[in-house]
Amino acid sequence: MVFQVRISRKAEIEIEATYEWLKQGNASYADRWFRGLMNRLATLQEKPKRCSLAVENNVFPEEVRQLLYGKRKNVYRILFVIRESTVFIVYVRHSKQALLTAEDWYEEE
């Protein structure tokens, strides 16, 4: 089964902010980071359940999984839920950011 991958507005904002921050230091790295992230998100079209449950899974109303992207100190956690045939990206966060709480849960607009 092939899943559709959708990105929440919250995740889009996080991706854009990270891209702009990286671009200030090195524009070509920011472009590579963004392309790599989009390619990594595309892998969720096939077998998204291969990804482990996120640490925050027990505080959210839905099953939340995570896919990691990056290396060493620059690892990002792609947090997503699976709704029927759609993988819905809810957050993209640096691994050093604090864990999310129930109050952080993002509802689709």
JOJOLIN-V341620 format. One line per field, one symbol per residue. ss: DSSP state (@ for helix, = for strand, . for the rest). A space follows every 10 residues. Layout:
ss = ???
This chain:
ss = ...====.@@ @@@@@@@@@@ @@@@@.@@@@ @@@@@@@@@@ @@@@@..@@@ ..=.@@@@@. ....=====. .....===== ===..===== ====...... .@@@.....
